């Protein structure tokens, strides 16, 4: 600023930010006081960039403070500079004041240049600067890159930005600062995540009590990382005390996500929290397995079905009435009815609450081999080459779908369209309202054993004994792609988006991209199954569980094409013991186990992967 400013007490005073000098001279009241040799006073006074001090005649020099100085808002650093002792104003500061017009002209010129020219000029300037000047620039530039722009934005905008983050990034954001932690707990962010995943607030299970504690795993059954019963009892006490944990202290939707993350971790690597063995059907084969809420239903070739309580780990009641083996079963969406099909050629409808028989649906002339249920409409497929459409509430047959030339082996139904696969090598598409066959899909050269139906995209996937899997468009009736690679019949398939997972009697699991018609991964190798694969089930986060005649249940990551771990290993697996079926929910795995030579008792093993709310 100015090197020297002086006024008379009558004319007022002007002081620089560096402080006034002791030898104050009288000057006119309107003007800038400076060394006569510095530059012409009138030029500075008339410049638009000159500093003008309008002084009152009765304002003493000592009354002029940074607060009363006529200037725009100042930073804390400016204030500190203005409070320096008198006489500290340097010649370089004064020189900067006198050359403000030249500096401004240089800055205007810099702004007028295009980007590359401006960057080149700045590079040249940096080359010319002394180290202390570069340090000065660094100290002034660094704060611009350390600015917490999220906290500076309105709350609503901050939330909109954070909700775009991936889950792991969102969790990490909570550790950045207190402000970010508050923002990351917003209900809107976590509710959106829950909606995307499709999870709701539910009470954690308490399966480490009653039957779960009392039912020890059979000798020869190895469960990966299984908690001991002492640990289970301790865990149960902790859960009793915590109940929902801090679900009501923390944002509830965030607790949902964190609990889900913990459950997935339990599947991948955590110890299995609890297990239970349900013994029944003695030495017979468990042919079908269904789960609905707390209810587990097993069907067997011993002519019965059994209904179990998962939470209590014990039998609720047996459904007795068939005179032949039970081969297929379904549970209604509302959990009110259990439906079964048998070698006695009948379909039976049972009350799921008390086990009473509601209807016996007669009409098929051979074994009822498969069925699909949507609402109160049931479609059953039989070895008599027909399908029948039933209203299970009224107990009446609505249509007979005739057209296959051999036994019907598999069926899919979405409430409007029926898709059936048969031993005549064909797949047929039916209208359930009219009972008319809309398409017959030809292409397989052997029996069709498995089906998937994506009604939203009008896609059907069929697996055959001819070793191929075909993807069909049922609107045009054409095969979109033929997936080859398996060497035996496809026993099961699951579809998620364009990712298809198939299990086969050749002992391999294959992951396909049905849009490209290519095989992404073959899941086998050192950790693969050693015998025919009997069942598979999609889980969350790209996990798939598979069971096999080799007596193992394995977990795979289909997105990476990697083996995760063995969940169950039967030591007698090589001596005829096998795992016939598996079913899974988000936090539970149920496996139907037995043998073909009497070396293993028939049973169902339940594994619990649940977690408390954090």
C-alpha positions in Angstrom: 0.0 0.0 0.0 1.0 3.6 0.3 4.5 4.3 1.7 3.5 7.5 3.5 0.1 9.1 4.1 -0.4 12.3 6.1 -3.2 14.7 6.9 -3.9 17.6 9.1 -6.3 17.1 12.0 -8.7 19.5 10.2 -8.6 17.8 6.8 -8.8 14.2 8.1 -6.5 11.3 7.6 -5.7 8.3 5.4 -3.8 5.3 6.6 -2.4 2.3 4.8 -2.9 -1.3 5.8 0.7 -1.4 7.0 0.1 1.5 9.4 0.9 5.2 9.2 4.4 6.6 9.6 5.5 8.9 12.4 6.4 11.8 10.2 2.9 12.6 9.0 2.7 15.6 6.6 -0.2 17.8 5.9 -1.8 17.1 2.5 -5.0 18.2 0.8 -8.1 16.3 2.1 -8.8 14.7 -1.3 -5.9 12.8 -2.7 -3.3 10.1 -2.0 -0.1 10.9 -0.1 3.1 9.3 -1.4 6.7 9.9 -2.1 7.0 12.7 -4.7 9.5 10.6 -6.7 7.2 7.6 -7.0 4.7 8.8 -9.6 2.5 11.7 -10.5 -0.2 12.1 -7.8 -3.0 13.2 -10.2 -2.5 10.1 -12.3 -2.9 7.8 -9.4 -5.9 9.7 -8.0 -7.7 9.6 -11.3 -7.0 5.9 -11.9 -10.0 3.6 -11.5 -7.8 1.2 -9.5 -6.3 3.8 -7.1 -7.2 3.6 -3.5 -9.2 6.6 -2.4 -9.6 7.6 1.2 -12.3 10.1 2.0 -11.5 11.5 5.4 -13.6 13.5 7.8 -11.9 16.6 9.3 -12.8 15.5 12.8 -11.5 11.9 12.4 -8.2 11.4 14.2 -5.6 9.0 12.8 -5.8 6.7 15.7 -9.6 6.1 15.2 -9.0 4.6 11.7 -9.3 0.8 12.1 -9.7 -2.2 9.8 -13.4 -2.2 10.6 -13.8 1.4 9.5 -11.5 1.3 6.5 -13.5 1.8 3.3 -13.0 -1.6 1.6 -14.8 -4.7 0.4 -15.0 -7.7 2.8 -11.7 -8.9 4.0 -10.3 -12.2 4.9 -8.7 -13.0 8.3 -5.3 -12.7 6.7 -6.2 -9.2 5.5 -7.1 -8.2 9.0 -3.8 -9.5 10.4 -1.9 -7.6 7.8 -3.7 -4.4 8.6 -2.9 -4.7 12.3 0.9 -4.8 11.8 2.9 -2.3 13.8 3.4 1.1 12.3 6.4 1.5 10.0 6.3 -2.1 8.7 5.0 -1.1 5.3 7.7 -2.2 2.8 8.8 -0.6 -0.4 7.7 -3.7 -2.4 4.1 -3.4 -1.0 4.0 0.3 -2.0 5.3 -0.6 -5.4 2.5 -3.2 -5.8 0.0 -0.4 -5.0 1.4 2.0 -7.5 1.4 -0.6 -10.3 -2.1 -2.0 -9.8 -3.2 -0.8 -13.3 -0.4 -2.6 -15.0 -1.1 -5.8 -13.0 -4.8 -5.6 -13.9 -3.9 -5.1 -17.6 -1.7 -8.2 -17.4 -4.4 -10.3 -15.8 -7.0 -9.1 -18.4 -4.5 -10.1 -21.2 -4.1 -13.5 -19.6 -7.8 -14.0 -19.4 -8.2 -13.1 -23.1 -5.8 -15.8 -24.3 -7.1 -19.2 -25.3 -6.6 -22.2 -23.0 -3.3 -23.6 -24.5 -1.7 -20.1 -24.7 -2.7 -19.3 -21.1 -1.3 -22.6 -19.9 1.9 -22.0 -21.8 2.2 -18.5 -20.2 1.6 -19.9 -16.7 4.3 -22.6 -17.3 6.8 -19.8 -18.4 5.8 -17.8 -15.3 6.5 -20.7 -13.0 9.9 -21.2 -14.6 10.7 -17.6 -13.8 9.5 -17.6 -10.2 11.8 -18.0 -7.2 11.2 -21.0 -4.8 9.6 -18.7 -2.2 7.2 -17.4 -4.8 6.2 -21.0 -5.8 5.6 -21.8 -2.1 3.4 -18.8 -1.9 1.4 -20.0 -4.9 1.1 -23.4 -3.4 -0.2 -22.1 -0.1 -2.9 -20.2 -1.9 -3.9 -22.9 -4.4 -4.1 -25.9 -2.0 -7.2 -24.7 -0.2 -9.1 -24.7 -3.5 -8.5 -28.4 -3.9 -9.3 -29.2 -0.2 -12.7 -27.5 -0.3 -15.6 -29.7 1.0 -18.0 -28.8 -1.8 -20.6 -31.4 -0.6 -20.9 -29.5 2.7 -21.2 -26.2 1.0 -24.2 -27.3 -1.1 -27.8 -27.1 0.0 -28.8 -30.2 2.0 -31.1 -31.5 -0.8 -28.4 -31.3 -3.4 -25.8 -33.1 -1.2 -28.3 -36.0 -0.7 -28.9 -36.3 -4.4 -25.1 -36.6 -5.0 -24.5 -39.1 -2.3 -27.3 -41.4 -3.4 -25.4 -41.9 -6.7 -22.5 -43.6 -4.8 -21.9 -47.3 -4.8 -22.7 -49.0 -1.5 -19.0 -49.3 -0.4 -18.3 -45.7 -1.4 -21.3 -44.6 0.6 -20.1 -46.4 3.7 -16.6 -44.9 3.3 -18.1 -41.5 2.9 -19.5 -41.7 6.4 -15.9 -41.7 7.7 -14.8 -38.5 5.9 -16.2 -36.0 8.4 -19.0 -35.4 10.9 -21.0 -33.6 8.3 -20.7 -36.4 5.7 -21.7 -38.9 8.4 -24.9 -37.0 9.0 -25.6 -36.7 5.3 -24.9 -40.4 4.7 -27.5 -41.4 7.3 -30.3 -39.8 5.3 -33.4 -42.0 5.1 -34.0 -41.2 1.4 -30.5 -42.6 0.4 -31.0 -45.9 2.1 -34.6 -46.4 1.3 -33.7 -46.1 -2.4 -31.1 -48.8 -1.9 -33.7 -51.0 -0.2 -36.1 -50.5 -3.1 -33.5 -51.4 -5.6 -32.6 -54.6 -3.8 -36.1 -55.4 -2.9 -35.7 -55.9 0.8 -38.1 -55.0 3.6 -37.9 -54.6 7.4 -38.3 -58.1 8.9 -37.4 -59.6 12.3 -34.2 -61.7 12.3 -34.7 -65.4 12.9 -34.0 -67.1 16.2 -33.2 -70.5 14.9 -30.5 -71.2 17.5 -33.3 -72.3 20.0 -35.5 -75.3 20.5 -35.1 -77.9 17.7 -32.0 -76.1 16.3 -30.1 -76.6 19.6 -31.3 -80.1 20.2 -30.8 -81.5 16.6 -27.1 -82.4 16.3 -25.6 -82.9 12.8 -25.2 -86.5 12.0 -21.8 -88.1 12.2 -20.1 -87.9 8.8 -21.7 -84.6 7.9 -19.1 -81.8 7.7 -20.5 -78.3 7.7 -18.1 -75.5 6.7 -17.1 -73.3 9.6 -19.9 -74.5 11.8 -20.3 -72.8 15.2 -20.2 -75.1 18.2 -23.2 -75.5 20.4 -21.5 -73.5 23.2 -21.0 -70.7 20.8 -24.6 -71.0 19.6 -25.9 -70.7 23.1 -23.8 -67.6 23.7 -25.0 -66.1 20.5 -28.6 -66.8 21.4 -28.2 -64.9 24.7 -26.7 -62.0 22.8 -29.5 -61.9 20.4 -32.1 -62.1 23.2 -30.6 -59.1 24.8 -30.2 -57.1 21.6 -33.5 -58.1 20.0 -33.4 -55.9 16.9 -30.1 -54.5 17.8 -29.9 -50.7 17.3 -32.3 -50.8 14.3 -34.4 -48.1 15.8 -31.3 -46.0 16.9 -29.8 -46.1 13.5 -31.6 -45.1 10.3 -33.7 -48.3 9.8 -33.2 -48.6 6.0 -29.4 -48.4 6.5 -29.8 -51.2 9.1 -31.5 -53.3 6.5 -28.7 -52.9 4.0 -26.0 -53.6 6.6 -27.9 -56.7 7.8 -28.1 -57.9 4.2 -24.4 -57.2 3.8 -23.7 -59.3 6.9 -25.8 -62.2 5.7 -24.0 -62.2 2.3 -20.7 -62.2 4.2 -22.0 -65.2 6.2 -22.7 -67.1 3.0 -19.3 -66.3 1.6 -16.9 -66.7 4.5 -18.6 -66.4 7.9 -19.3 -69.3 10.3 -22.6 -71.0 9.8 -24.6 -69.7 12.8 -26.8 -72.7 13.3 -27.9 -76.0 11.8 -30.7 -78.4 12.2 -31.5 -81.9 11.0 -35.0 -82.9 10.2 -35.4 -86.7 10.1 -38.3 -88.2 8.2 -39.4 -90.4 5.3 -37.0 -93.0 6.7 -35.2 -94.8 3.9 -37.2 -93.3 1.1 -36.3 -90.7 -1.5 -37.2 -87.1 -1.0 -38.6 -86.2 -4.4 -39.6 -82.5 -3.9 -38.8 -79.7 -1.5 -40.5 -76.4 -1.0 -40.1 -73.4 1.4 -42.6 -70.7 2.2 -41.9 -68.5 5.2 -41.5 -70.7 8.3 -43.0 -73.7 6.5 -40.9 -76.3 4.8 -42.6 -79.1 2.8 -41.0 -82.4 1.7 -42.6 -85.0 -0.6 -41.4 -88.5 -0.9 -41.9 -91.8 -2.7 -43.2 -93.1 0.7 -46.7 -91.7 -0.5 -46.6 -88.8 2.1 -45.7 -85.2 2.4 -44.3 -83.7 5.6 -44.7 -80.1 6.8 -42.0 -78.7 9.1 -41.5 -75.6 11.1 -38.2 -74.0 10.2 -38.0 -71.8 13.3 -38.8 -74.7 15.7 -36.8 -77.3 13.8 -39.5 -80.0 14.1 -42.3 -81.7 12.3 -45.7 -79.9 12.3 -47.8 -82.7 10.6 -47.7 -85.3 7.9 -50.0 -85.2 4.9 -51.3 -88.7 4.4 -53.7 -89.6 1.6 -51.9 -90.5 -1.6 -51.7 -94.2 -2.5 -48.5 -93.8 -4.6 -45.3 -91.9 -4.4 -45.4 -88.1 -4.4 -43.3 -86.7 -7.3 -44.2 -83.0 -7.3 -45.6 -80.3 -5.0 -46.3 -76.6 -4.8 -47.2 -74.0 -2.1 -49.7 -71.3 -3.0 -48.4 -67.7 -2.9 -50.4 -66.8 0.1 -49.3 -70.0 2.0 -52.8 -71.3 2.5 -52.6 -74.4 0.3 -50.2 -77.2 -0.4 -50.7 -79.0 -3.7 -49.2 -82.4 -4.5 -49.0 -84.8 -7.6 -48.5 -88.5 -7.3 -48.0 -91.8 -9.1 -51.6 -92.6 -8.0 -52.6 -90.2 -10.9 -54.2 -87.7 -8.6 -53.6 -84.1 -7.6 -54.4 -83.3 -4.0 -55.0 -79.9 -2.4 -54.2 -79.6 1.3 -54.9 -76.9 4.0 -51.5 -75.7 5.0 -52.7 -74.5 8.4 -54.0 -77.8 9.8 -53.0 -80.4 7.1 -56.6 -81.3 6.2 -57.4 -82.5 2.7 -59.4 -79.9 0.7 -59.7 -81.5 -2.7 -58.7 -84.5 -4.7 -58.4 -83.6 -8.4 -58.9 -86.6 -10.6 -58.6 -86.8 -14.4 -55.0 -87.8 -15.3 -54.5 -91.4 -16.4 -50.9 -91.7 -15.4 -48.3 -90.3 -13.0 -48.5 -86.6 -12.3 -44.9 -85.6 -12.9 -44.8 -81.8 -12.8 -46.9 -78.8 -11.9 -46.9 -75.0 -11.7 -49.2 -72.7 -9.6 -50.1 -69.1 -10.1 -52.8 -67.6 -7.8 -55.5 -70.2 -7.5 -54.9 -71.7 -11.0 -52.8 -74.9 -11.2 -51.3 -76.5 -14.3 -50.3 -80.2 -13.9 -48.3 -82.3 -16.4 -48.6 -86.0 -16.6 -47.1 -89.1 -18.3 -50.5 -89.5 -20.0 -49.2 -86.8 -22.5 -51.6 -84.1 -21.3 -51.7 -81.1 -19.1 -54.7 -80.1 -17.0 -55.7 -76.6 -15.8 -57.4 -76.6 -12.4 -59.0 -74.1 -10.0 -57.7 -75.3 -6.7 -60.2 -73.3 -4.6 -63.2 -74.7 -6.4 -61.6 -78.1 -7.1 -62.6 -78.1 -10.8 -60.7 -78.8 -14.1 -60.9 -75.8 -16.5 -59.0 -77.2 -19.5 -57.2 -80.3 -20.8 -54.2 -79.3 -22.9 -53.7 -82.2 -25.3 -51.0 -82.2 -28.1 -47.8 -83.7 -26.8 -47.0 -87.2 -28.2 -45.1 -88.4 -25.1 -44.9 -87.8 -21.4 -44.9 -84.2 -20.1 -41.8 -83.7 -18.0 -41.7 -80.0 -17.1 -44.1 -77.0 -17.1 -43.9 -73.3 -16.5 -46.9 -70.9 -15.9 -47.2 -67.2 -15.4 -50.9 -66.9 -14.9 -51.7 -66.4 -18.6 -49.3 -68.5 -20.7 -48.3 -72.2 -20.1 -45.1 -73.6 -21.4 -44.5 -77.4 -21.4 -41.6 -79.7 -22.3 -42.0 -83.3 -23.1 -40.3 -86.6 -24.0 -41.5 -86.0 -27.6 -38.6 -83.6 -28.0 -40.8 -80.5 -28.3 -41.7 -77.4 -26.2 -45.3 -76.2 -26.5 -46.8 -72.8 -25.6 -50.5 -72.6 -24.5 -53.1 -70.0 -23.8 -54.5 -70.9 -20.4 -57.7 -69.0 -21.0 -58.7 -70.7 -24.3 -56.6 -73.9 -23.9 -55.3 -73.4 -27.4 -51.7 -74.3 -28.3 -50.1 -71.2 -29.7 -46.6 -72.5 -30.6 -44.8 -75.8 -31.0 -41.0 -75.3 -30.7 -39.0 -77.9 -32.7 -35.3 -78.2 -32.5 -34.3 -80.7 -29.7 -33.4 -84.2 -30.8 -34.1 -85.8 -27.5 -36.3 -85.5 -24.4 -36.8 -82.1 -22.8 -36.1 -82.2 -19.1 -36.1 -78.6 -17.8 -37.7 -75.3 -18.7 -37.4 -71.6 -17.8 -40.0 -69.0 -18.8 -39.2 -65.2 -18.8 -42.7 -63.9 -19.5 -41.7 -60.2 -19.6 -39.4 -60.8 -22.5 -41.4 -63.7 -24.0 -38.3 -66.0 -23.7 -38.2 -69.7 -23.0 -35.1 -71.7 -22.2 -35.2 -75.5 -22.5 -32.7 -78.1 -21.5 -32.6 -81.5 -23.1 -31.1 -85.0 -23.0 -29.6 -84.1 -26.4 -27.0 -82.1 -24.2 -28.1 -78.7 -25.6 -29.9 -75.7 -24.2 -32.0 -73.7 -26.5 -33.3 -70.1 -26.0 -36.6 -69.4 -27.8 -38.8 -66.4 -28.7 -42.3 -67.7 -28.1 -43.9 -64.8 -30.1 -42.1 -65.7 -33.3 -41.7 -69.3 -32.5 -38.0 -69.3 -33.3 -34.8 -70.5 -31.6 -32.6 -67.5 -30.8 -29.5 -69.5 -29.8 -28.4 -73.0 -29.2 -26.0 -73.4 -26.3 -23.7 -76.3 -26.6 -21.0 -77.6 -24.2 -22.7 -80.0 -21.7 -22.3 -83.7 -22.4 -25.5 -85.0 -20.7 -29.0 -84.0 -19.7 -29.5 -80.6 -18.1 -31.1 -81.1 -14.7 -31.7 -77.5 -13.6 -31.4 -73.9 -14.8 -31.7 -70.4 -13.3 -32.0 -67.2 -15.3 -31.2 -63.6 -14.1 -31.2 -61.0 -16.7 -29.1 -62.3 -19.6 -27.1 -64.6 -17.3 -28.2 -68.2 -17.4 -26.7 -70.9 -15.0 -27.2 -74.6 -15.9 -26.3 -77.7 -14.0 -25.9 -81.0 -15.7 -25.5 -84.7 -15.2 -22.0 -84.3 -16.5 -21.0 -82.8 -13.2 -20.4 -79.3 -14.6 -22.0 -75.9 -13.9 -22.0 -73.5 -16.9 -22.6 -69.8 -16.9 -24.0 -68.4 -20.2 -24.7 -65.1 -21.7 -28.0 -65.8 -23.6 -27.8 -62.5 -25.5 -24.5 -63.3 -27.0 -25.1 -67.1 -27.0 -21.7 -67.8 -25.4 -20.5 -69.7 -22.4 -18.9 -67.3 -19.9 -17.6 -69.8 -17.3 -17.4 -73.6 -16.7 -17.4 -74.2 -13.0 -15.5 -77.4 -12.3 -11.8 -78.1 -11.8 -10.2 -79.1 -8.5 -13.1 -77.8 -6.5 -15.8 -79.0 -8.8 -18.4 -81.7 -8.4 -17.3 -85.3 -9.0 -20.7 -86.6 -10.0 -24.1 -85.6 -11.5 -25.4 -82.3 -10.3 -28.9 -82.6 -8.9 -30.1 -79.1 -8.2 -29.0 -75.4 -8.1 -30.3 -72.2 -6.6 -29.6 -68.5 -7.3 -28.7 -66.5 -4.2 -27.9 -62.8 -3.9 -24.8 -61.0 -5.0 -24.0 -63.4 -7.9 -23.9 -66.5 -5.7 -25.2 -69.9 -6.7 -25.5 -73.0 -4.6 -25.3 -76.5 -6.2 -25.9 -80.0 -4.9 -24.6 -83.3 -6.3 -24.6 -87.0 -6.2 -21.1 -86.7 -4.8 -22.6 -85.7 -1.4 -21.5 -82.0 -1.5 -23.1 -78.6 -1.6 -20.9 -76.0 -3.2 -21.1 -72.2 -3.4 -20.0 -70.4 -6.6 -19.6 -66.8 -7.7 -21.0 -66.7 -11.2 -19.9 -63.1 -11.9 -16.2 -64.1 -11.4 -16.6 -67.7 -12.4 -15.0 -68.8 -9.1 -15.5 -71.5 -6.4 -16.3 -69.9 -3.1 -16.5 -72.8 -0.6 -18.1 -76.1 0.3 -21.1 -75.7 2.5 -21.8 -79.4 3.1 -19.6 -82.4 2.6 -20.9 -85.9 3.3 -18.0 -88.2 4.2 -19.9 -91.2 2.7 -20.6 -89.4 -0.5 -18.6 -91.9 -2.6 -20.6 -94.8 -1.2 -24.0 -94.0 -2.7 -24.9 -91.0 -0.5 -26.3 -88.0 -2.4 -28.0 -84.7 -2.0 -31.2 -84.9 -4.0 -32.6 -81.4 -3.7 -31.8 -78.0 -2.3 -33.8 -74.9 -1.7 -32.6 -71.6 -0.4 -33.8 -68.2 0.9 -31.8 -65.1 1.6 -30.6 -66.5 4.9 -31.4 -70.3 4.9 -30.3 -73.4 3.0 -32.3 -76.6 3.0 -30.8 -79.8 1.6 -32.6 -83.1 1.1 -30.1 -85.9 1.8 -30.3 -89.7 1.5 -28.8 -92.7 -0.2 -29.6 -95.3 -2.8 -28.1 -98.2 -0.9 -29.3 -97.5 2.7 -25.9 -96.2 4.0 -27.4 -92.8 5.0 -30.6 -91.9 6.7 -33.1 -89.8 4.8 -33.2 -86.3 6.2 -33.2 -82.6 5.6 -30.3 -80.4 6.8 -31.0 -76.7 7.4 -28.2 -74.2 7.6 -28.8 -70.7 9.0 -26.9 -67.7 7.6 -29.0 -65.0 9.3 -27.7 -61.9 11.1 -28.9 -59.5 13.6 -29.7 -55.8 12.8 -26.5 -53.7 13.4 
